[in-house]
Amino acid sequence: MKKTRSSGAGVIASRRRQPWLAAASLATTASLVLVGCNADGTTSDQTPSDGTGEPTATTGIGTPISELPTERYVESDEVGEVPAGLPDRVAFANLGPAEVFTAWGDGLKSTAESLGLEFITASAEFDPATNVDQMRSFITRGIAAMFVIDQDVPSQRPVVCEAMQTGAAVFTVSFGPSTTQLMADQYATGKAAAEAMVQYINENFDGEGNVLLFNQDNKEGIRPRAQAVRDVVETADGINIVVDQLTQEETQEWGFEAMNTALQSNPEINAVIGPDDAVLGALAALEAADADQSEYVLTGINGSEQALDAVSDPDSAFRTTVAYGLAPVGVIPARYSKFWLEGRAIPQVIIFTPTVLSSAGAVEEFRADMADPVSIIGSPKQEKYFTMYGSISYETRGAYYNGTGVTPHGDDVDACALSE
């Protein structure tokens, strides 16, 4: 039987802004997190990534790998050629003052300094040209490694190549070429979120759901998320996506306005799914209208701190967030920069696994693990949060993974052309 809705769950016209919404982080924050391969064993350009295909055999300098590595990385004390002339210095090309980037920078700094490495950084304040200029400044100063987050990839890629040509290791989020690429299975992420939402609707709303989907179809790497949601909902009887809304700004303030607008024409909406900040904004709209939270299910993706708090609250409509164990992201470049300087091998690709958090207990366990990210690497818990593939060292630095198995970037993807 179709459940009845309280008057508070009808058209929500409130436009008042919450004080904390005015201070919401910039739109680039969560969407930049990680991008990569799909849950069906294919990458965005359908390169096999399920272990059925072997990486292209390469040796020496200047022969990049074009297929996603499938062999698990295992740390080793074996030492090859040691880089000469590289300073014990690691750089972080920070995009701006977003919570997740600050956490990564803090982890990189503390780990680097504990390993005897100098840490340098600069913030681009989300300006792509400034980001590129700062990266070039790091190279001019001299670095052993650099950590780069994707923003304007066509502009960033040539500078990444410049750094690699000096012999430095470059760690990138979501694009190549680079020495080590960090990415996530975006289709699996969207699928996990959608399945959690559908399960809640089936168990609590008699299987009847009208969904507002905050998609990110304008971001090539993250596009598989929304497609996975559509695929899952399509097979669920009684559940329909009634609003498929492009996420124009990944902020809580934007989500607040978008939720109000959607409910004006679709007051039957009782489910919302999308990136955490937009969904948190939708939650604020429900709170501002004094809606009955028990009549809604909100599902987020990314695992932001506010989303974790909301999921932990039994009275909140925010039921689930699908998180990544991102705390080690800052630790990884520092740890493997030290390996690089010692002539040891480091991983070529690190794939982060989506983690479904739907209860206060699950959130508590997740937070406990993330509180000590250094201890995760090499422990049994590592496989729960991320898996490392491939192997590359200063001696074999030309056999880098060029990123074509992640997403097609055009003819210039192999532009690094490293030489002896």
ABEGO torsion letter per residue (X at the ends): XBBBBBAAABBBABABBBAAAAABBBAAAAAABBBEBBAAGBBAAGBBAAGABBBBBBBEBGBBBABBBABBBBBBABBBBBBBGBBBBBBBBBAEBBAAAAAAAAAAAAAAAAAGBBBBBBBAGGBAAAAAAAAAAAAAAEBABBBBBBBBAAAAAAAAAAAAAAGBBBBBBGBOBBABBBBBBAAAAAAAAAAAAAAAAAAAAGGBBBBBBBBAAABAAAAAAAAAAAAAAAABBGBBBABBBBBABBBAAAAAAAAAAAAAABAABABBBEBAAAAAAAAAAAAAAGBBAAABBBBBBGGBAAAAAAAABAABABABBBBBBAAAAAAAAAAAAAAAAAGBBBBABBBBBBBBBABAAAAAAAAAAAABAAAABGBAAAAAABBBBEBBBAAAAAABBAGAAABBAEAAAAAAGBBX
